[in-house]
Amino acid sequence: MGVKRSYLFVPATSEKMMVKAVNSDADCIIIDLEDAVAINEKDAARERAKQFLLNYQPGKDVYIRINSITTPYWEMDIEAAVKAGAFGIVVPKAENAANMKLICCTVLDQLDRFEQVDRSFDVLPLIETAAGVHFSYEIANAHHFIKRLVFGSIDYALDIGCESTDTGEELIYARSQIVNSSKAAGIDSPVDAVYPDLSNEEGLNSEAVRARRAGFKAKLAIHPKQLGSIHRIFTPREDIIDEALEIIKAFEEAEKQGIASISVRNKLVDYPVYKKAKELIKYSRA
């Protein structure tokens, strides 16, 4: 599919909720086998998620968030995800490249087992600890299955013991590091964290804008009511697209005359500005 702006979590505890999620406006769905599922329900939830994907065949990318590699469930979760035809998995508490390589190799083994080795598969590490942020470049570079990183701000804040604020200054370093690591590793732009307060649309908007400005291109959601704000903020505005098109046209005309530095709308335009405009148009058309 095209640009992915939203990833909606849905617990594997209810088929009704999974149906509602895949029928929502979310670009992608994450069926959760981890935090949203009690210990004594892990096996039942895994089987429910697998049967749902096998029987429903949703028309959008569906991921399964597996349990941590420190638990006895993660290998069975991967087997179920591959067998059910999930688009990929989300890996919680991703903290080092070695564990991510092990998880990706396990995915490869399962793809081979089910004779699906030629199939595309995404592994999305969830960066939600100090160690994860510190080693985010190595994690991003660990395997070709890893297409993008995902930020888990709530667990990260808990791990480092910081105070959560409305303005999010305590998360600036982590967000910047995750974006920088993604770019350095040559993978797609990362996905920002969930916003937990469903009653505070203004807070969601502000956080999404901060994430977009930092270089994120998508955001996690925990309820369909959050999708409208997320899509609006992560979709380029028409006036910005119009300006980018104007920059591209003017610069390319100037370049033909041997000029590589011009002014558009009283702003300097050189090669970096031109390339940024090109990237924006490519993104908006996707």
N, C-alpha and C positions, 0 to 999 in steps of 0.2 A: 504494500500500500504506500501512499505518499507520506507527507510529513506527519510525524507523530507528536502531537502537542499534549495529549492527556493519557494517563495510565490509571484506570479506575480499579481500586482494590475491591474484591468481593470475597467474603469468607466461603470456604467449601462446606459449610455446615448446612446450607439450604439450596436445593435446586431452584426453588422459586426466585431466590435472590440472584443466582447466577443467570437465569433467564432474563431477569430485569436488567442486569448489568450489560449483557451482550446486546440487548435491544436499546440501550441508552445511546447517547451521542458520543460516548467515549471513543477515542481513536484506538485505544488498546485496553485490554482487560487483564488484570492480575488475579488469578484465583489463589487465595491464600491458604496454605497448609500450615503456616507457622503461628504467628501471634494470635490469630483469630480462632484457633482450634485448641481445645483442651487436650491434655495429654492422653486421656482415655478415649478420645475421639479421633486420634490421628489416623488410624487404619481405616475407619469408616469414612472419614472426610476424603482421604486419598482415593478410595474406591469410588466415592460419589463424584469427585472431580473427573476421574478417568472416564466413567460411564457417561457423564454429561458431555464431554468433548467428543466421545465416540458416537454418541447418538444425536447430538444437537448440531454439530458442524457449523459453528457461528461464522458469520461472514466478516470477521475482523481478527486481528492478531490477538491471540490469547496466550498469556504466560502463566506459569505456575510458580508461586513462591514456595520453594522447598524449605525444609527445616535445616537448621545449622549443621555444618559438618561435625560439630561436637556431639550431635545426637545420634541415636541408632536409626533414624528415619530417612536420612537424606538420600541414600542409595535407592531405597524403594520409591521415594518421591520422584527421583530422576527416571527410573524405569517406567513409572506410571505416566510421566509427562511425555516421554518419547513414544511409548506405546499408544497413547491417546492422540498423538499428532499435535501436541501443543507447539506453538510457534517458538517457544523458548522457556527458560526458567529465570527466576530472580533468586539470587543467592544472598541470604542475610549474613550480617557480620563478616563481610569479606575483609580480611585483614592482611593477607600476604599472597604473593604470587604462587607459592608452592601449593597451597590449598586450592587455589583457582585452577591450576594446571591439573590437579587430581580430579577435581569436579568435571572439568572439560574432557579429560580422558575417559572418565566414567560415562559421560554423555556419548562420546565417540564409540565406546564399547557397546552401549545400548543401541545406538543407531546401526551398528554392524550386526548386532544380534537380531534386530528386526528388519534387516536388509534395507536400511534407509540411509546408507552412508553418503549418498549424493544429495541428501535433503539439507536445505538451509536450516540452521538452528542458532538461536541467540542465547547467550548466557550474559545476564546483566548483574554484575556485582553491586550489592547494596553497601555503600560506604557509610557506616554509622558508628564508628569508634575512632579514637585518636590514632590507633595503629592503622586503621583503614585509610584515613586521610594522609598519614605520613607515607604510606607505601602505595598510594593511589596510582602513581605512574607505573610501578612494577605490576600492579594488579591489572591495569588497563592493557599492558603489553604482554600479559601472560599467555594468551592463546587467541587464535583467529576467531573463535566463537564469541569472544567478548566484543560487542559492537558499541556499547556505551556504558557509562557508569551511572549509578543512581544514588542520590544523597538521602540519608536518613537522619534528619536533624534532631529529632526528639531523643533517640538513643545516643546520638553524638553528644548532645548537651548534657545528658545524664552521665556519660562516660567521663567527660572532662570536668564536670562539676561546675559549669558556668550558670549564670543567671539568665533566664530567658526574658527577652524584652520585646516590646511591640515593634521596635525599629530594626531588630535583628543584627545589631553591630557585632554581637558575640559570634556570629556565624560567617562573618566576612572572610576570614582567613580560610575556613574549610571550603566554602563555596569557590573561592578563587583558586585554591589548590586543586580541587576536583576538575574545574574547567581547564586549568593549565595542564594538568596531567593528561586529560583527554586529548587536548590539541597536540601535545608533545608526542603522544603515542599514536596519533593519526587515526583515532576512532571518532565516532559521531559525538556531537555535543551532549552533555549529560542531562539527566532528568532531575528536577528539583524535588524537595521533600513534600510530604503531606502538610496541609494546614488543618490542625485538629478542631478548630472552633467553627462548627457548622452555622452558627448564628451570626458570625461576624464576616459579612461579605466584604466590607471595607478593608478589614485586616488581610483577607485572602488576596484582594486586589493589590494591596501594597506589597505583600510578600512576593507575589508573582512578578510584579514590576521589578523589584530588586533582583530577583533571580534572572530575569531576562536581561537586565542591564549587565549582570555579572557574566553572562555568556551561556546560560542555560536556554534550551529551546523547547522544554516540555516540563510538565509538573505532574506529580502523583495526586490522585484524588481519592477521597474516602466516601463520597456520596455523589450521585448524579447531579445534585443541585449546584455543585461546585464547577461543573464542566463549562457552563456558559462564560463565567469569568476567565477561566483558564484559556479557553479557546480565543476569546477576544484579545487577551493580553499577549498571547503567543502567536497571533496572526498579524502580520504587518498591516498597518493602516494604509488606506488608499492614498492619502496625501504623501506618505513616506515612499510608497511605491512609485507614485508619479514623479517625485523628486529624483529617485534613483534612475528612472528611465530617462529623465532629462539630462542627468549627469552622464549617463552612458552615451547618449546620442551626441552631446556636445563634445565630450572628450574624444570619441572616435573620429569625429569630424576634424578636431584640432590635430589629432595624431597623424592623420593623413597629410597634414601640412607641416609635419615635423615639430609640432608643439606638444609638450607633455605636462604643461602646467597652465591651467586656465581658471577662470572664476565663473561659478554658477550660483545664482542667487546670493551674490556677494560672499561666497565661500570658496576657499582655495580647493581646487580639484587637481590632484596628481594621481600617479599610478595606484598608491594604496587606497585612496578614496574611490577611484574608479573600480578597483577590484572588489571593494566592499559593496558597492552598488550592484555589481554583477552577482555577487553571492546572495544579496537580498532578493533580487529578481528570481534567481534560480530557486531559492527557498520558497518564495511566494507562489511560484508556478507548480511546485511539487504538491 
